[in-house]
């Protein structure tokens, strides 16, 4: 499969910011990948489902357990309980940790739902499959195509 220019320079452990669209299998088809300076937080932003009990959120096919008693920040800036949220909902989830060691949720903010959703993902690259033209960031499979724009590494 043809890969975009610059995909060969992405390395495991390198921090990236991905913008793309979610596809049927739960992966994200990348429109743009930018190399970033390492940060201690991982960010997942996209459409999500909360379990009926409000203890678990699934975003980009990734299930994340919410800490006991955690309040969500509504799009209007006010706190609300996870049980008050109707799925699906667009969210921004900020976590600390790694795929291997697990994630600790810092915040979940509800975002305004738009007609067309661009998923956003920021964190270190966990794995790369050059033949399959995929990489894994924060446990989310990211598919690249010849149309994906890859910002040059510095």
C-alpha positions, 0 to 999 in steps of 0.5 A: 500500500502506498504511504504518505510522504513522511510516514517512514520518519514516524517512530515508536515513542514519538508524540503525535497529534492526529486529526481524522475520521472514525471508520466502521471498525472503530479505528481513525483514518488520519487526515493529518499527522503532526509530530509534537513535543512530548507532553505528560497527557494523552488527549482523545476527542471525538464521539463517545458513549457512556455506560448507563451507570456512568462509570465507563466511557468509550471513545474511538473504540477505546474503553476508559473507566472513570474515577469514582465520583468524577464530574464531567464538564459540560459544554457550557462549563458547568459540572454534571454527573455522568449519569445525566449525559445522553449518549452518543456525545462528543467529548474531550478526554484528558488522561495521564499514563501509558497504554502499557501501564494504564490511563488515569482520567484527569478530565472529561469535557463535553463538546458541542456536537457538530454535523461533521466530526473530526476526531483528534488524538494526541499522545505517543506512538505505541506501535507502527505497522508499516506494511499495513500503513497503521500506527497505534496511539493511546490504544487507538489504531490510526490508518494512514493513506496516500492522502494523509498529510504528515508534518515533517519531523524536526 
